[in-house]
Structure formats: structure tokens, C-alpha cells
Amino acid sequence: MKYFSKNIVEAVQYLGNNTQEMIDFTNNQVVKHEIYSCLVGLHKNIETGDYVVKTESGFEVYTPNHFENKFTKLK
């Protein structure tokens, strides 16, 4: 799905049962509910409900509240 803040971004929400979708979206960057290549350059745990956002420099993980406050879903 696509969302926007100041720019349009691509994001996927981890639902607990869509691991393959997360692996495909992140080009194999997700391993055992962790993602590497976040903006801070560290491993980050992904919890059920978190959103993974594709950025120019990698991926960033947002909690549902933070994501929903920052981005609006495109219709």
C-alpha cells in the first residue's frame, strides 16, 4: 500500500502472519522478525502491528500510533 507524509512512501504492516510479504517487501532484509538497514544502521525488532517504511536509505520501523500520526493512507 502507499501512504504519504510530505512525500509518498511505501509501507507494509506486519500482521504476524505475513512474514513472506515482509521478506519480499524488504528484499530479504527481514530475518526472524528483525530488520537490518534501518536509518540508524542497526537491527530493529518488528512487533506485530508495526509498519516497515521503505526510504531512500533503507527501511524504518514505526509503531502503529507513530505511523498513523505521521502518514495518511492514499485513497
Backbone as a chain_set.jsonl record, in Angstrom:
{"seq": "MKYFSKNIVEAVQYLGNNTQEMIDFTNNQVVKHEIYSCLVGLHKNIETGDYVVKTESGFEVYTPNHFENKFTKLK", "coords": {"N": [[0.84, -1.164, 0.0], [0.358, 2.335, -0.448], [1.355, 5.33, 1.179], [1.315, 8.719, 2.471], [3.283, 11.445, 3.683], [5.036, 14.072, 3.83], [6.104, 13.266, 1.549], [5.293, 10.656, -0.775], [5.265, 7.366, 0.403], [6.196, 3.883, 0.527], [4.801, 1.26, 2.384], [4.476, -1.51, 4.645], [2.414, -3.254, 6.847], [3.201, -5.281, 9.59], [1.538, -8.154, 10.333], [1.765, -10.405, 11.78], [1.279, -12.773, 10.518], [2.188, -12.459, 7.974], [4.814, -12.88, 7.075], [6.247, -13.644, 4.743], [5.424, -11.681, 2.921], [6.634, -9.459, 4.13], [9.339, -10.159, 3.862], [9.563, -10.19, 1.061], [8.901, -7.471, 0.498], [11.009, -6.113, 1.718], [13.21, -6.979, 0.372], [14.527, -9.34, 1.348], [15.572, -8.362, 3.766], [14.368, -8.725, 6.195], [14.662, -10.881, 8.868], [13.753, -13.387, 10.966], [11.866, -11.734, 12.397], [13.321, -9.397, 12.669], [14.832, -6.477, 11.315], [17.359, -5.327, 9.178], [19.251, -2.525, 8.06], [17.965, -0.247, 8.74], [17.391, 3.277, 9.234], [19.102, 4.055, 11.286], [21.026, 2.177, 11.073], [21.132, -0.191, 12.489], [20.109, -3.397, 13.831], [16.63, -3.965, 14.138], [13.883, -4.857, 16.046], [10.785, -6.191, 14.919], [7.54, -5.799, 15.781], [4.284, -7.321, 16.067], [1.898, -5.536, 14.277], [3.506, -3.32, 13.804], [4.75, -0.989, 11.347], [6.687, -1.189, 8.402], [8.607, 0.992, 6.634], [9.658, 1.924, 3.458], [12.505, 3.711, 2.62], [14.65, 6.207, 1.086], [17.177, 5.558, 1.949], [17.038, 3.024, 3.019], [15.218, 1.112, 5.321], [12.654, 1.872, 7.692], [11.219, 1.379, 10.894], [8.05, 1.711, 12.312], [5.93, 2.215, 15.115], [2.423, 1.394, 15.38], [0.871, 3.664, 16.328], [2.655, 5.867, 16.004], [3.122, 5.729, 13.247], [0.512, 6.119, 12.187], [0.019, 8.7, 13.06], [1.823, 10.141, 11.588], [1.568, 9.537, 8.847], [-0.775, 9.5, 6.103], [-3.173, 7.478, 4.596], [-3.24, 6.841, 1.129], [-5.976, 7.229, -1.087]], "CA": [[0.0, 0.0, 0.0], [1.111, 3.58, -0.46], [0.953, 6.323, 2.157], [2.106, 9.921, 2.288], [3.519, 12.42, 4.739], [5.387, 15.12, 2.888], [6.363, 12.508, 0.33], [4.625, 9.358, -0.829], [6.152, 6.273, 0.801], [5.625, 2.545, 0.504], [4.882, 0.662, 3.709], [3.733, -2.737, 4.89], [2.208, -3.504, 8.267], [3.417, -6.668, 9.975], [0.321, -8.644, 10.971], [2.069, -11.635, 12.498], [1.14, -13.92, 9.627], [2.584, -12.052, 6.622], [6.277, -12.841, 7.051], [6.747, -13.684, 3.367], [5.196, -10.342, 2.354], [7.672, -8.584, 4.683], [10.604, -10.549, 3.237], [9.51, -9.7, -0.323], [8.897, -6.009, 0.509], [12.304, -5.6, 2.157], [14.282, -7.653, -0.373], [15.22, -10.265, 2.251], [16.181, -7.68, 4.911], [13.711, -9.195, 7.415], [15.051, -12.215, 9.283], [13.264, -13.702, 12.318], [11.2, -10.568, 12.977], [14.256, -8.286, 12.795], [15.187, -5.89, 10.028], [18.608, -4.595, 9.132], [19.225, -1.46, 7.067], [17.163, 0.87, 9.22], [18.118, 4.547, 9.105], [20.167, 4.118, 12.273], [22.041, 1.194, 10.712], [21.152, -1.264, 13.463], [18.987, -4.335, 13.779], [15.442, -3.463, 14.833], [12.82, -5.853, 16.158], [9.489, -5.828, 14.364], [6.458, -6.372, 16.572], [3.01, -7.394, 15.365], [1.257, -4.222, 14.18], [4.459, -2.309, 13.334], [4.859, -0.716, 9.915], [8.018, -1.03, 7.834], [8.526, 2.008, 5.589], [10.803, 1.967, 2.555], [13.037, 5.065, 2.46], [15.746, 6.275, 0.11], [18.4, 4.997, 2.506], [16.815, 1.71, 3.618], [13.894, 0.886, 5.884], [12.434, 2.363, 9.047], [10.119, 0.702, 11.563], [7.2, 2.618, 13.083], [4.819, 1.636, 15.858], [1.17, 1.811, 14.739], [0.484, 5.029, 16.7], [3.562, 6.83, 15.377], [2.879, 5.682, 11.812], [-0.793, 6.712, 11.882], [0.108, 10.142, 13.299], [2.724, 10.756, 10.613], [1.187, 9.26, 7.458], [-2.18, 9.37, 5.73], [-3.296, 6.493, 3.528], [-3.758, 7.316, -0.15], [-7.23, 6.564, -1.441]], "C": [[0.892, 1.236, 0.0], [0.483, 4.573, 0.512], [1.744, 7.588, 1.884], [2.213, 10.715, 3.573], [3.789, 13.684, 3.953], [5.641, 14.493, 1.519], [5.54, 11.225, 0.368], [5.656, 8.289, -0.478], [5.416, 4.957, 0.624], [5.831, 1.939, 1.885], [4.06, -0.615, 3.748], [3.608, -2.884, 6.401], [2.41, -4.986, 8.539], [2.228, -7.132, 10.804], [0.542, -9.917, 11.78], [1.998, -12.867, 11.626], [1.531, -13.58, 8.189], [4.105, -11.909, 6.499], [6.812, -12.827, 5.629], [6.544, -12.34, 2.678], [6.27, -9.368, 2.835], [9.025, -8.883, 4.045], [10.654, -10.021, 1.805], [9.623, -8.175, -0.374], [10.277, -5.442, 0.825], [13.48, -6.238, 1.432], [15.173, -8.481, 0.545], [15.94, -9.591, 3.41], [15.554, -8.109, 6.233], [14.145, -10.627, 7.675], [14.588, -12.397, 10.727], [12.737, -12.467, 13.042], [12.168, -9.426, 13.31], [14.539, -7.763, 11.399], [16.522, -5.18, 10.176], [18.482, -3.564, 8.025], [18.214, -0.389, 7.453], [18.006, 2.139, 9.11], [19.262, 4.646, 10.099], [21.245, 3.078, 12.023], [22.147, 0.029, 11.679], [20.008, -2.24, 13.202], [17.841, -3.748, 14.586], [14.412, -4.571, 14.864], [11.547, -5.309, 15.536], [8.44, -6.559, 15.186], [5.196, -6.429, 15.717], [2.327, -6.032, 15.429], [2.176, -3.133, 13.681], [4.402, -2.174, 11.816], [6.331, -0.622, 9.543], [7.861, -0.121, 6.622], [9.81, 1.973, 4.777], [11.22, 3.42, 2.388], [14.14, 5.046, 1.414], [16.998, 5.581, 0.633], [18.211, 3.645, 3.176], [15.385, 1.567, 4.078], [13.838, 1.469, 7.282], [11.207, 1.662, 9.604], [9.371, 1.705, 12.431], [6.18, 1.814, 13.871], [3.531, 2.107, 15.185], [0.768, 3.253, 15.064], [1.345, 6.077, 16.006], [3.303, 6.898, 13.873], [1.583, 6.423, 11.467], [-0.83, 8.209, 12.153], [0.924, 10.857, 12.242], [2.234, 10.627, 9.174], [-0.326, 9.165, 7.291], [-2.258, 8.434, 4.546], [-3.857, 7.15, 2.265], [-5.025, 6.551, -0.488], [-7.264, 6.181, -2.885]], "O": [[2.052, 1.173, 0.407], [-0.737, 4.651, 0.653], [2.733, 7.555, 1.152], [1.337, 10.657, 4.436], [2.853, 14.31, 3.456], [5.42, 15.114, 0.479], [5.14, 10.771, 1.44], [6.775, 8.299, -0.99], [4.187, 4.912, 0.578], [6.897, 2.082, 2.485], [3.096, -0.785, 3.002], [4.568, -2.669, 7.14], [1.876, -5.841, 7.832], [1.943, -6.565, 11.859], [-0.388, -10.441, 12.392], [2.589, -13.897, 11.952], [1.228, -14.348, 7.276], [4.612, -10.956, 5.906], [7.74, -12.075, 5.33], [7.412, -11.903, 1.923], [6.763, -8.55, 2.059], [9.777, -7.962, 3.724], [11.669, -9.467, 1.382], [10.361, -7.641, -1.201], [10.673, -4.416, 0.272], [14.628, -6.055, 1.837], [16.397, -8.353, 0.531], [16.842, -10.193, 3.992], [16.142, -7.883, 7.29], [14.014, -11.488, 6.806], [14.991, -11.639, 11.609], [13.126, -12.196, 14.178], [11.857, -8.58, 14.149], [14.493, -8.51, 10.421], [16.778, -4.515, 11.18], [17.659, -3.736, 7.126], [17.67, 0.297, 6.588], [19.219, 2.061, 8.91], [20.29, 5.253, 9.798], [22.278, 3.091, 12.692], [23.159, -0.673, 11.687], [19.074, -1.947, 12.455], [18.066, -3.104, 15.611], [14.098, -5.162, 13.83], [11.265, -4.113, 15.616], [8.451, -7.786, 15.276], [5.057, -5.672, 14.756], [2.193, -5.445, 16.504], [1.701, -2.114, 13.181], [4.054, -3.115, 11.102], [7.128, -0.044, 10.281], [7.093, -0.412, 5.705], [10.909, 1.989, 5.33], [10.395, 4.27, 2.054], [14.515, 3.984, 0.916], [17.796, 5.07, -0.153], [19.127, 3.158, 3.838], [14.448, 1.858, 3.334], [14.854, 1.549, 7.973], [10.261, 1.383, 8.868], [9.981, 2.457, 13.192], [5.624, 0.841, 13.361], [3.542, 3.121, 14.486], [0.364, 3.992, 14.166], [0.826, 7.061, 15.479], [3.268, 7.982, 13.292], [1.562, 7.256, 10.561], [-1.625, 8.924, 11.543], [0.74, 12.053, 12.02], [2.464, 11.525, 8.364], [-1.051, 8.798, 8.215], [-1.495, 8.574, 3.591], [-4.821, 7.914, 2.323], [-5.13, 5.358, -0.204], [-8.251, 5.611, -3.35]]}, "num_chains": 1, "name": "protein.A"}
